[in-house]
Amino acid sequence: MASDKYAALDAAILSAIGAGPQTFTALMASSVGDEAREHETCERPDFRVLDARLQALRNGGKIKVDGRRRIWVLAQDGGAA
């Protein structure tokens, strides 16, 4: 799934979402955003890094998005996908 390059970012995302459903904005404003900034480049800003990792975790079955409420939840939480 995730390369070692993103292990800390993925762990931060899962920890934040595990504490409760999160919006993208809330994730960016937290320590998750700080971790995403560690991976940003001129061509790939921090919010794109975070979005890519959220999608990778979603595709890996670890998280899902409740589109109606626009929040990220852990996949086993049973939130609407």
Protein Blocks (a to p, Z undefined) as FASTA:
>chain_A
ZZfklmmmmmmmmmmmmnoccdfklmmmmmklmmmmmmgcfklcfklmmmmmmmmmmmno
paccdfknopacdfklopaZZ
